[in-house]
Amino acid sequence: DKRGFFLCGRLSTAAGRPCVRGAMTARDNLQAQLEHLQSKHVGTGHADLTRHEWMVNQRRDSYASYMGHQSMMLYFATAYNEPVERVRQRFLNQMVQPCGPTPPSSANTIEAIAARMAADAQRKQAAADAAVASVLPSGEHDGGGGDG
């Protein structure tokens, strides 16, 4: 009883369920949803987001929300004892740099990037050496010197 879709070379798995090629796992689906959300909304964050960038996003979102709600603008205007439009202008100006200038980051300097690349290369070489050592019988990997 073959249906119209391709099964992974056989009709079913050992458990009796069909093995459909290309089915998304829950993790892949969640990752796709997260990427869609991040492409649609700028401030949703990502793995490399710094504390400063996160704070800037939070404050800009807050100011945008305040300006979008008339009752909040009236509240702030009353608290500042200023007209609503002046408070709106203040919030717009604060949205430019809500947390001040971006702090200098040593993580993106050329020296830091080169150091990370060198450390990654050393880790990969150590992992490759360990893999070779685990495959070869003892005594065959003497470091390439050879007794020959």
C-alpha positions, 0 to 999 in steps of 0.5 A: 500500500504505497501512498503518494509520498517517498518514504526513506527507502522503505515503507516503515521504520522498526516501530511500524510508523512511516519514515517520511523524509524531510519532516521537520522536527520540533526543534527545527520548527521552533528555530524557524519560528524564532528566525521569522520573529527576529527578521520581522521584529528588530528588538527580539534579540539573538545569541550575540546581543550585548547588554548595551544593545538589549537595554537600547532595544528595551528603552526604545520599545518603552518610549515607542509604547509611551508615545503610542498611548495617549493616557501614558503621555498625559501621565508623563506630561502631568509628572513633568509639568510640561505640554504633551507635545514637549514630552513627546519631543523629549522621548523622540530625542531620547530614542536616538541614544537612550543609554548613551554612546555605545561602550568600546568593546574589546570583543570586536578588535582585530587582536581579539578576533585573531586570538579567538581564531587561533584558540579555535584552530588549536582546539580543532587540532587537539580534537583531530589528534585525539580522534586519530589516537583513538582509531590507531592501535597503540604504538602506531602514532609516535608523533610521525618520527618513525623508527624505520 
